Amino acid sequence: MTVGVELGKDPAFPDVIDDAARALRRSRAPVWLVFVAKFGYVARGLLYLIVGGLALLRALGLGGATADSHDALIHLLGSPAGTATLWLLAAGLIGYAVWRLCQAILDVDRRGAGWRAAGLRAGFFVSALSHTGLAIFAAYLASHPFHSGGDAGQSAKAFAATALGWPGGPWWIIAGGCGVAAAGVAHLLASLGRRYSDRFVVSPAAHRWLAPICKFGLVSRGLTLILVGALLAWAGLTHDPSEAGGLREVLQHLARQRFGMVLLGTMGCGLMAFGLYSVFEGWFRRVDGPPMTKPT
């Protein structure tokens, strides 16, 4: 009597081979890339913690402000060791931009080449550009502490005003708004399951307390992106660039609604949760290198 299953005849055996092959093709990231990615996630997280904290303080009547990432950097100027912190953030944001480029071009997250993957990787590329701009702004503030520079809301208005002069300009603006809103929807969808943490290296017990914070943060960030996209699309529909805006304008709009301070405080907590989620990514996320070529 034969005990067990003969090698190669177990119906699950091909799956085992496929899993092993995928593991072998997952190359380890170089140490510098791991450091750059994790440092970048923490830098992004700090920005959102400041933005959310300022909104919460405003809602509680304890000062604060409706701010965006640029405002958060400006706020650091008045803090102890503000210049040094800005230089560190500039370095971290450049690192995050490099990581996003690796996700977009080298496909270190193994997204593939389908339409959905192409959209995600295009989003990574845009994120790399935007965080490069933030890093440059942080470095500028650190080296010119008496000049506050611009803000994301004015950048959105400037883009809308410029794009209106292009052939089919309003449609480009609407498309840009839809793209931003689509990124927001992606955040909402990511919060529904466990995909947001599929690269976290944590125990089940740790995941149980991480999950509510991560989900709340993703939902909040997703809603702000949808609203920013809606403002941009509305600017295209009305041919009025002054209707466009960034995160600051979204928070100001919430504050003007009925129960506005409740909405603002809730969103402030949510953006702080997204900041914590980003810090968790810096601490727990597995960072892979570029995929190895599949053997033929």
Helices and strands as residue ranges (DSSP letters): H 13-25, H 31-59, H 69-76, H 82-101, I 102-106, H 115-143, H 152-163, H 169-192, G 195-197, H 204-238, G 241-243, H 247-255, H 260-284
